[in-house]
């Protein structure tokens, strides 16, 4: 389950984020968002947890409560787009075009 994490600070690296999130459950991957031109961190990341309950535990414990070193604002966390819903939407629409009229 992919979780967006904002306000991580530009100095945060993968090791520090692993140390922060690992106590809440098994991590699959940490992706720090970087500037294409400079390669510097933009101060946000995606953390991918193996299980949804682990991601929810981390969000409950850290969102708006934990401040990263060198930051004044608290950590902001939310499920990444497309990860918000636990189950598939029953009312989702599917467009099918270019069908023959016959």
C-alpha positions in Angstrom: 0.0 0.0 0.0 1.5 3.3 -1.1 1.5 6.2 1.3 2.5 9.8 0.5 4.7 11.5 3.2 5.2 15.2 3.1 7.4 17.5 5.3 10.1 14.9 5.6 12.9 17.5 5.1 15.4 17.8 2.4 18.1 16.1 4.4 16.1 12.9 5.0 17.5 9.8 3.3 16.2 6.3 2.8 17.9 5.0 6.0 16.3 7.6 8.2 12.9 6.9 6.7 13.3 3.2 7.1 14.2 3.7 10.7 11.1 5.8 11.2 8.6 3.6 9.4 9.9 0.0 10.0 8.5 -0.3 13.6 5.0 -0.1 12.1 5.3 -3.0 9.7 7.1 -4.5 6.8 8.2 -2.0 4.1 8.5 -2.9 0.4 10.1 0.3 -0.8 10.8 3.9 0.0 10.9 6.4 -2.9 12.2 9.9 -2.1 10.9 12.5 -4.6 13.9 14.3 -6.1 14.4 17.3 -8.4 15.2 16.2 -11.9 17.8 18.9 -12.5 19.7 18.9 -9.2 18.9 15.5 -7.7 18.1 17.1 -4.4 15.2 15.9 -2.3 11.9 17.8 -2.7 11.0 17.1 1.0 8.5 14.3 0.3 8.5 10.6 -0.3 6.3 7.6 -1.0 6.5 4.7 1.4 5.2 1.4 0.3 4.0 -1.0 3.1 3.4 -4.6 2.5 0.1 -4.6 4.4 -2.7 -1.9 4.7 -3.1 -2.3 8.5 0.6 -1.4 8.9 0.2 1.7 6.8 -2.8 2.7 8.8 -0.8 2.2 12.1 2.0 4.4 10.8 -0.4 7.1 9.7 -2.3 7.1 13.1 1.0 7.4 15.0 2.9 9.9 12.8 0.5 12.1 10.8 0.5 15.6 12.3 2.3 14.3 15.4 6.0 13.7 14.4 8.4 16.4 13.3 11.5 15.4 11.3 14.9 16.8 12.2 15.5 20.3 10.8 11.8 20.8 10.1 9.2 23.0 11.9 6.1 21.4 10.4 4.8 18.0 11.4 4.9 15.0 9.0 1.9 14.9 6.6 0.8 11.5 5.5 -2.0 10.2 3.3 -2.8 7.2 1.1 -1.4 7.8 -2.4 -4.0 8.4 -5.2 -5.7 5.1 -6.0 -4.9 3.6 -2.6 -7.6 5.4 -0.6 -10.3 2.8 -1.0 -9.8 -0.6 0.7 -12.2 -2.3 -1.7 -13.0 -1.7 -5.3 -15.8 0.7 -6.0 -19.0 -1.1 -7.0 -20.2 2.0 -8.9 -17.1 2.6 -11.0 -17.8 3.5 -14.6 -16.0 2.0 -17.6 -16.1 3.8 -21.0 -16.0 1.6 -24.1 -15.7 3.4 -27.4 -15.4 2.7 -31.1 -17.9 -0.1 -31.1 -19.5 -1.2 -34.4 -23.1 -0.1 -34.7 -24.3 -3.6 -36.0 
